[in-house]
Amino acid sequence: MKYIYLLLSTLGLFSFSCTKNNPGTDTKENFIIKTIQVDSLNSQTVFNNINYNPYIKITFNKNINTSTLPGNITLKDDQGKSYPFTLLFENNDSSLIIQLTDKLGALTKIYCTIYPQIKSVDNTNLNTSYSFQFVTKFDNTPKFPTITDDSLLTLVQKQTFKYFWDFGHPTSGLSRERNTSGNTCTTGGTGFGIQSIIVGIKRNFITRQQGLERIQKMVDFLDKKAIKYHGAYAHWLDGATGATIPFSQYDDGGDLVETSYLMQGLLTAKEFFDAGTPEEEKIKTDITKLYNNVEWSWYQNGQSTLFWHWSSNYGWKMNFRISGWNEALITYILAAASPTYPIDIQTYQNGWAKNGSIKNNKTFYNYVLPLGPDLGGPLFFEQYTFLGVDPFGLKDQYADYELQVKNHSLINYEYCKQNPKNYLGYSENCWGLTASDTYDGYTAHEPNNDRGVITPTAALSSIAFTPKESLQALRFFYYQMGDKIWKDYGFVDAFSLDKNWYADSFLAIDQGPIIVMIENYRTKFLWSLFTKNNEVKNGMKKLGFTAPYL
């Protein structure tokens, strides 16, 4: 059976169309459907905003034998649930009106099927089955009282912060990978969690002493219990014992990129705790030790590049070079900055920049994309490195990074706004594609892998680059979608209006950037801390970066 589905082209505009299988010709010999009308429009146009109690009229070219209708018209949703209705007749029984018994809810998707067992009064069977779909309009009523944007930003930071504070592992303090992961903690997400704790101190969600004690607990655990692989940590580790939890079959050892996110968070904390007290001097010393112990140059495997993974069981079997453009620029910066195991600029140029082939410089939606894949890829490419590194005014021989982060975000925004795949819900207010949970697993959502799933962290963590567009999304997520996606730890990981699916998960690597990037948008606080670190400055200069803060 062939369907043309109702699609949402812009926020709140729900479209509907109809087609028939093996269409016949309007002759005396054939019994066909001439038109299908939903609300005020007919099936030869695009329908918008279907009412909760829709008017559905089907007109045939002959009078209907009404005794053949029972069982041959169905209204069902995605799960196969049937919706009861009554029938009225007009025009000598050549038109029927379907009236649903109960009012529908918002964003209810209904499939109507009309079977060929229906006959006309001259005993002619309907020439084919017909199917169409409609979706009720979005509920635009605010779910929460309106507050100022500044208050809303604080609320989002505070609620999301609870993930790292209330849900941190009780033994180690490390950030659990997700809200259902038990002892499984994430190395990179812990780095984001450390930065989030610093925001929590600044915003008075916790005291400075509370934050210091929590981060010191993490540092002690990372130093004394967590297994290290030439100074690097595994992607996942057991928050109770420090043992490695394999991420995949061969990924059971050091993960240099995840380690770099952890070190980004730790070096930010090192700059933050500057009071000169014995406790704060101790944490600074301990963080320096952890950073200096990472054998960045060893992860070159004797080559002019960095490698992502090494395992004591499988060695370099994964053979995954760290090359750009993606989320791993921070890895090369911290490797170059290391006072103990540094890399040189040739490793950056050959390994990361691929001797210039990292460049794109094509135009998408009128925005030039300096680096990376066409249409930019998932938005976390522009977020993880720049939780600590300030991209404004940052340049090297390959790119203007301010232009890169802004234009990638705007390309993602424009793609969702224009919605070339006609997914339900996409609009200028509802946008953002990045890696997250989805209705059947986990994937890196982006324009070239678009499955109709919006991930709140994508738009919200771009707020420092696209404040207008990200604030539009924030207001929509909170006020319009809040009854479905605003929960105990902030916004859930992802949702799909097209599938009527809403995650119940929270992931550290998605929650952390929301808190941090909102703060960078508001005060540039994390940027100012990380980029005043002398090792970081020296490493960036070594790689040829220029910026006002270097």
Secondary structure by P-SEA (a helix, b strand, c coil): cccbbbbbccccbbbbbbbbcccccccccbbbbcccccccccccccccccccbbbbbbbcccccccccccccbbbbccccbbbbbbbbbcccccbbbbbbcccccccbbbbbbbcccccccccccccbbbbbccccccccccccccccaaaaaaaaaaaaaccccccccccccccccccccccbbbaaaaaaaaaaaaaaaaaccccaaaaaaaaaaaaaaacccccccccccccccccccccccccccccccccaaaaaaaaaaaaaaaaaaccccaaaaaaaaaaaaaaaacccccccccccccccccccccccccccccccccccaaaaaaaaacccccccaaaaaccccccccccccccccccccccccccccccccccccccccccccccccccaaaaaaaaaaaaaaaaaaaccccccccccccccccccccccccccccccccccccccccccccccccaaaaaaaaaaaccccccccccccccccccccccccccccccaaaaaaaaaaaaaaccaaaaaaaaacaaaaaaaaaaccccccc
